[in-house]
Amino acid sequence: MKRFDLIASVKGLIKDKAYEAGNGASYFIPGMSQEFNPRSDDSWQAMFLEYNPTLYNEDYDWNDKLCEASQDLIGRLTEQFKGYVQGDYQVNEVGNGITMVTSNRAGIALTFADSDLGMYITYMETLA
């Protein structure tokens, strides 16, 4: 069975125009140095998406937009994950910007940790 590819999924999603400011700048900045995939089988992956600091304006509305964009991204990635685990999943909002999406099917967890600087996303699958 093919593994869920977190990094490719996130990069595909953030290309959406919904995650661009009026000047065309992306809300999220992924970088190769911010991706971690220690195994060749993709059973554990991590990625940090930095919030674009150039979006700041004096109206402070950029913070609300980043929050909305983050929640939207979490929802879209959860939908992709739902397809991968064939609907067997639970979403748990742990608190302090941490969301865990788990599945009993294969010991799978998708975790989002949101901060002022960006979002850290991890994926772990325990079945071989």
C-alpha positions in Angstrom: 0.0 0.0 0.0 1.3 3.4 -0.9 2.1 5.7 2.0 0.6 9.1 2.6 3.1 11.7 1.2 2.8 14.6 3.6 5.4 16.9 2.0 4.0 16.5 -1.5 0.4 17.0 -0.3 1.2 20.2 1.6 3.3 21.6 -1.2 0.4 20.9 -3.6 -2.1 22.5 -1.4 -0.2 25.7 -0.6 0.0 26.5 -4.3 -3.7 27.4 -4.2 -4.5 31.1 -4.9 -6.5 31.0 -1.6 -3.2 31.2 0.2 -1.9 34.3 -1.6 -2.1 37.9 -0.5 -3.3 40.6 -2.8 0.3 41.3 -3.9 0.8 37.6 -4.9 3.0 36.7 -1.9 2.2 33.3 -0.4 1.1 33.1 3.2 3.3 30.0 3.7 7.0 29.6 3.1 8.2 25.9 2.9 11.9 25.2 2.5 14.0 22.1 1.8 15.8 22.7 5.1 12.4 22.7 6.9 11.4 19.2 5.7 12.5 16.0 7.4 12.0 12.5 6.1 14.5 10.2 7.9 13.2 6.9 6.3 13.0 6.1 2.6 9.6 4.5 3.1 7.9 7.8 4.1 6.4 6.3 7.3 7.6 9.3 9.3 7.7 12.8 7.8 7.8 16.3 9.2 7.5 19.8 7.7 7.6 23.4 9.0 5.7 26.0 7.1 6.9 29.5 8.1 4.3 32.3 8.0 5.4 34.9 5.5 6.6 37.9 7.6 6.4 40.3 4.6 2.6 40.2 4.9 2.5 42.4 7.9 0.6 45.6 7.5 -0.5 48.3 10.0 -4.1 47.1 10.0 -3.0 43.9 11.7 -5.4 41.9 9.5 -2.6 39.7 8.3 -2.7 37.7 11.6 -6.4 36.9 11.1 -5.8 36.0 7.5 -2.9 33.6 8.4 -5.1 32.1 11.1 -7.9 31.5 8.6 -5.5 30.1 6.0 -3.9 27.8 8.6 -7.3 26.4 9.6 -8.3 26.0 5.9 -5.0 24.2 5.2 -5.6 21.8 8.2 -9.1 21.1 6.9 -7.9 20.4 3.3 -5.0 18.2 4.4 -7.3 16.3 6.8 -9.7 15.6 3.8 -6.8 14.2 1.8 -5.8 12.1 4.9 -9.4 11.0 5.2 -9.3 9.5 1.7 -6.0 7.8 2.5 -7.3 6.1 5.7 -10.6 5.4 3.9 -12.7 7.4 6.4 -11.4 5.8 9.6 -10.1 8.9 11.4 -10.7 11.2 14.4 -9.8 14.8 14.8 -8.8 15.9 18.2 -8.1 19.6 19.0 -5.7 19.2 21.9 -5.4 22.9 22.7 -2.8 25.7 22.3 -2.9 25.4 18.5 -2.3 21.6 18.4 -4.6 19.4 16.3 -4.1 15.6 16.0 -5.8 13.5 13.3 -5.6 9.8 14.1 -6.7 6.5 12.5 -7.1 3.1 14.2 -6.6 1.4 10.8 -2.8 1.5 10.9 -1.6 3.4 13.9 -1.5 6.6 11.9 -1.2 10.1 13.2 -1.2 13.5 11.5 -0.3 16.3 13.9 -0.5 20.1 13.4 1.2 22.5 15.9 0.5 26.1 15.2 2.6 29.0 16.6 3.2 32.7 15.9 5.9 31.9 13.4 4.5 29.0 11.5 3.0 25.5 11.5 4.8 22.3 12.3 3.2 19.3 10.7 4.2 15.7 11.3 3.0 12.4 10.0 3.7 8.9 11.4 2.5 5.5 10.4 3.5 2.5 12.4 2.5 -0.4 10.1 5.2 -1.9 7.8 
